Amino acid sequence: MEALCRRVYQYRLKRTALHRDDKILTSWNSIMIMAFSRAGFLLDRQPYAEQAQKAQMFVETHLTDTNDRLLVRYRDGESAFLGNLDDYAYYSLALLTLYETTLDTGYLEMALHRAAQMTELFWDDDNGGFYFYGTDAQELIERPKEIYDGAMPSGNSAAAHVLLKLAQLTAEDKWRRLADRQLSFLSEGAKDYPSAHCFSLMAFMQALGQKKELVCVSAENTVPKELRDYMREQAPSSLSVLFKCPGNANTLSRWRLLQKSIPCRIRAYVIICVKIMYAAFPFQAFQR
């Protein structure tokens, strides 16, 4: 078999070489960031996590313009074309995935920023849903809204996941209202042709399913190993986690009223499990 492979390879070298598409796309790299971040966390493989973080830094450094606007692609040192809905929705979702796997509130802050930009540039306040291109882009004959989930999820279904996650993590009414309107917009297409709206249906499952909130408060800035181990055992869509420590207390207090009343002066970890009711107990009792 190896000899045959060598012969085939030598034959292929004589054929006309195909051109290589070496563009670096914001949308596709955002999906890669999600995959590497999740794989690094679940498999406890730090190189995967580092690859996701490096790619995210590349997007911020090379795929944004001087006005902090996301761009579509990078190639040969040139960044070009104003980002569309897919770029913003996928990248916001990538930032939220990085937050979920690191509990670094810096990623959550960036996700809030990009989601706010997404809403400002693409949201249809009259009829709901997100347009494909922004208010600052060249105006075409039609301003479409893509909702079909094919090999790549639509920007609108990805945006629904972003809004739901932000509503859960920040408890801010504006994100909840936007999420409800977005799901209402997507429901018409999903009702008529469910198999063409798979990622939208996953957003509906996330919205309708029972979701647990976990708030961990610590006097130390390092996320405890026990918490990470517990998170690995849970389905990502069923658990929302906030980790409050001295390093991010001020940031979190801007979003969650609950956070303001929980001090970070305690040496032992305190876990607050929020489901239907609030319960607080020492970290030592967490596994029980």
N, C-alpha and C positions, 0 to 999 in steps of 0.2 A: 504493500500500500504506500509506503514512504517513497519508493522509487517512482510509482505512478504519479504521486503528488508533485514530485520534483519535475517530471516531464511536463505535466500540465502547467506548472508554474513557469517553466522556461518558455513554453509556447505562448503563454499569456504576456510575457515580457515583450514579445515581438509585435503584439497588437498595439493599435493607437491608444495612447494613454488617455483615460477619461479625465475631464476637468474635475477638480475637487472643490466642493462647496465648503469654504472655510470661514464663513461668516459666524460670528458669535452672537446669538440671538438672546435677547432679554427673556422672552417667554420660555423658550426651551431650557435655558440655563436655570430658570426659576424652578422648573419641574425637576431638573437634576439636583438642585439644592435641597428640595423636599426629600428626594429619594436618599441622598447621601446622609442628610441629617438624621432621618428616621432610622436608616440602617446602622449608622454609627451609634445611635443611642440604644437600639434594641439589641444589637450584637456586641455592644461594648467595644467597638472598634474606633479608637481615637483618630486614626488616619482618615476614615470616612467623614467623621465630624469636622476635622480640620479642612478637608476638601470642600465641604459645604460652606464653611465660614470664609474660606479664601475666595470662592466663587461669588459669595455675597458682597465681599469687599470689592471685587472686580466690577460688579454691577454699579455699585455706588461711585466708584472712581472713574470708570470708562464708559458707562452707559447712561450717564446723566449729563445734561447741558448746564450752562452757566446759570440758568434759572431754576435748577434743581428739577427739571422735567425729565422723566424717563425717556430714553430713546430706544429704537427698535433693534439696531444691530451695531456691531463693531467689527472692523476688518482693516488690517494693515495700518493700524494707528488712527483710523478715522471712525468716528461715531456719527451716525446719521439717522434721520427720520424720526419724527415725533412718535412717542409710544402710543399704542392703541390700548383698548380695553384689556385684551389678553395679557399684554405686558404688565399692566398695573394689577390685574386680578391675580395672576400667577405669582408675581413678585410679592405682593402682600401676603399671599398664602404661604410662600416660602419663608418670609420673615416670621410669620406666626408659628410655622413648624420649627424654626430655629429657636423661638422662644419656648415652645413646648418641650423641646429636648434639652435646653440649657438652663431655662428659667432666668435668663438674663433679660431684665426689663428694657435694656437698650433696644433689643429686637422688637419688643412690643411697642415701644415709642415710635420706632421707624415704621412699623406696620400701621399704626394709627395715622401717621403722617401721610403715607402713601394711599391709605384708604380714603382719607379726607381729600387728597388730590383727585383720586378716582371719582369720587362723588361730585366734586366740583366740575370736572372736565367732561364726564360721560353720562351722568344721571339725568333721566327724563322725569322731571318733577310732576308733569301733568299726567302721564300715563304709566309711570313706573318703568323699571328696567333700565339698562345701560346701553347707550349707543356704542357702536364699534369705534368710531373716531371722535376725537375731542372737539371742544368748542373753539380751540385755537388752531385747528388743522384746516387744510384746504377744503372748502365746502364742495361736496359732490351733488349730483342730481338727487340722490337719495341718501338719507342717513340711516343705515340699517342697524338692526339689533339682532345679534347672533344668539340663538338658544339651542342649536343642535349639538349634541354631544356625540362626536364621532371618535376617531382615534385620539383626538385631543379634545378635552372638555371645552365647552364654550366659555367665553369670558363671563357671560351672565351667570352661569352655574357656579363658576369659581368665585365670582363676586358674592354670591349668596353664602357660600361657606365662610368667606372673610367676614361678612357682616354678622353672621351668627356667632362666630368665635369672638369677635370684638364685643358684641353685646354681652356674652357670657363672662368675659374676662374683666370688662370695665364696669358693667352694670349701668351703663349710660343709656338713657331712654332714646337718644337720637339713633344709636346703632340698632336698638331693638325695633324702632319704628321702620327704619330703612330695611331691615331684614324681613319684617312682616310684609312690607310692600313688594319686596323683591320676590319672595316666595309666592305671593299672590300673582305677580306677573308671570312667573314660570309655570304656575299650575295649569294654565290653559293649554300650553303645548304638551306638558307632561300627561295631562288627562287624555288628550287625543292620540298620542303616540309615545307611550311610556318607554319603549325600547330605544328611542332616539334621544332620551333625556336621562341617561343613567346617573350622571353626576348631579343633576338636579334632584333626582329621587334620593340620592344619598344626603343631600342637604335637607330634604323633607324628613328623612329618618333622624337626622341629627336634631332637627327642631322639635320633633314629636316624641323622641325617645327620652327616657329618664336619664338625666345627666347629673353626676355628682360634682360638687365643688370642694376643693381641698385647699385650705389656707394654712401654710406652715410659717410660723414666726420663730425667729431665732436671733440670739445676740451675736451669732457668728455669720460672716458673709459667705461661707461655703455651704453649698447644698448638701445635706446629710446623705450618706450612702443609702441608708434605709429608705429614704424617700424616693431616690432614684430606682431602687430595686422594686418598690411598690408600684411606681409608675410604669415600669416595664411589663408588669403583670396585667395591666389594665388596657382595654381597648381605647385608643386615642380619642375616639368620638364619645366615650362615656365618662370621661374625667377631665375636669378643668382645674388647673393647679396654679396657685399664686404662692410665691415664696417671698416673705417679707423679712428683711434684715436691715441693719443700720445703713448699708450702702445704697438701698433703694427705697427706704421708708418714705422719703419726701415725694418721690415719683409716684409710688402707689397711692399715697393719700390723696392725690389729685383726682383719682378715678373712683376709688371705692370708699364710701363713707365708713364701711365696716373697719377698714384699715386704720383709721385715725384713732380708734379706741383701743388698739392692741399694741402695747409697748414692746420694744425690742430689748428690754433690759434683762430678760430671763435667760439664764445660762442653759437650762434644759430646754429642749425644743417643745413648743406648744403647738398642737395640731387642732385645727377647727374644721370639722367636717360639716359641710353645708349640703343638705339634701332637701328635705322638706322642713326640717327644723335645724337649729344650730346646736352644736355640741362641742364642748372644749374639754381637753384632757391632756395630761402630760405626754411627752413624746415617747416615754418608756412604755406607755400603754397602747402605742400606735398599732402594733401588729395584732393585738387582741381586738 
